[in-house]
Amino acid sequence: MREFLAGSSGSEGLKRTGASQLDKGIPFGFDFESAMESRVNILADGLHFPLLVLKEAALAYNLAAMAEWCTANNFLIAPHGKTTMTPRIFERQMEAGAWAITVATVSQAAICAEMGIKRVLIANQVVGRANLRSLAAMMKADPMLDVLCLVDSSEGIEFLTSEWRAAGTNRCLGVLVEMGRQGWRTGARSVESALELCAEILRHPQTLRWRGIEGFEGLAHAPEPEEEVRQVRQFLADVATLGKNVQSLHWAGKEPLLLSVGGSSFLDAVGEVGRQMRGDFQIVIRSGCYVTHDHGHYAQKLAAAQQRSDGGARLPAFRPALELWSLVQSKPEEGLAILNFGKRDCSYDIELPLPLFAQSLNSGRRIDLSTATVFHTNDQHAYLRGPGSEHLRIGDQVCCGISHPCTALDKWRILPVVDDSYNLLDIYRTYF
């Protein structure tokens, strides 16, 4: 891994951790080297609260569980890096056998290129002259770098070909045709139009290299879970139909065509279509949230997928690796506790953090908060009420689970990595 991932300051502590006392959660005058060597305990007032922590045992388990499932199914994994934007986690995903890292933007792709990742999948149609010129520059700088992106329109193909040619690179840009669904986000709206795009790409062999097809199934939205699953299965069936139709195209590529899908929310359905199509395609799963999982949205989605899959016998299990620790800051009225985290510290786009338990630093007593509720947040405050909250005291430490890792991690520049006793093992830096 290149030097910049470990920090650019002259301090040895910064080189190792990539953190400084200017980062949220780091005390003034904090000695990184001695903290790491002595395994300082973060619950013993080792770091500032609020604090989002990453639990090493759960992280390692999730990496191994996904790698094992993909290997058993002969799938490739290209984890979506936008979930964590943490190069040390990218590195560990690659060490666990990842085929590539998926990103959403060219700026995120540049982080991957800088850290030496050789294959990057941009799960979007790339637009903007500066974006294409940056991609060209990355590929010129590293002849081994393989970049793929999506297209969903003739206009997008035209833009790519003209700007790629203008960027002056003699290497082709890999592209996947994106399949969509009426009313969803991006992607061709029919199998027929997606097939036409595949054929159109083949007419630009000097600039574009057709690599296969792609779809993202995680956009289903309906009042009833059964309808969501029905939409996902229908969408994946359309992707499979497109896959069968593209076999008729006269394609002279030496490498197998790719069929890439998401995998975080409907892993059972993704696994089914992947097994169905792996004879004709190399299947690439782009799940990102598996690596940290959560206590809310993705925990519920995985449980539902396991139930649909005969108790989950064919699916991996993941463990929540993120916890948000805070302090009881005020008890201004009966039945209400104010915690010292807020929207600047947690995800709140799907649901608010889920209280788990509290403990007193002085007495060591532990309070179950699993049926309590965080019902509101301001920028820097959270409102908690419900069973167990009556026992809280000012200064008590409160542990919450989060829902949706993507929008929790982007609030933090550093992630303390801890063991199950909350001893500090490392500090990872994020690059949002």
Buried (B, 14 or more C-beta within 10 A) or exposed (E): EEEBBBBEEEEEBBBBBBBBBEBBBBEEEBEBEEBBEEBBBBBEEBBBBBBBBBBBEBBBBBBEBBBEBBEEBEBBBBBBBBBBBBBBBBBBBBEBBBBBBBBBBBEBBBBBBBBBBBBBBBBBBBEEEEBBBBBBBBBBEBEEBBBBBBBBBEEBBEBBBEBBBEBEBEBBBBBBBBBBBEEBEBBBBBBEBBBBBBBBBBEBEEBBBBBBBBBBBBBBEEEEEEEBBEBBBEBBBBBBBBBEBBEEEEBEEEEEBBBBBBBBBBBBBBBBBBBBBBEBBBBBBBBBBBBBBBBBBBBBBBEBBBEBBEEBEBBBEBBBBBBBBBBBBEBEEEEBBBBBBBBEBBBBEBBBBBBBBBBBEEEEEEBEBEEBBBEEBEEBBBBBBBBBBEBBBEEBBBBBBBBBBBBBBBBBBBBBBBEEEBBBEBBBBBBB
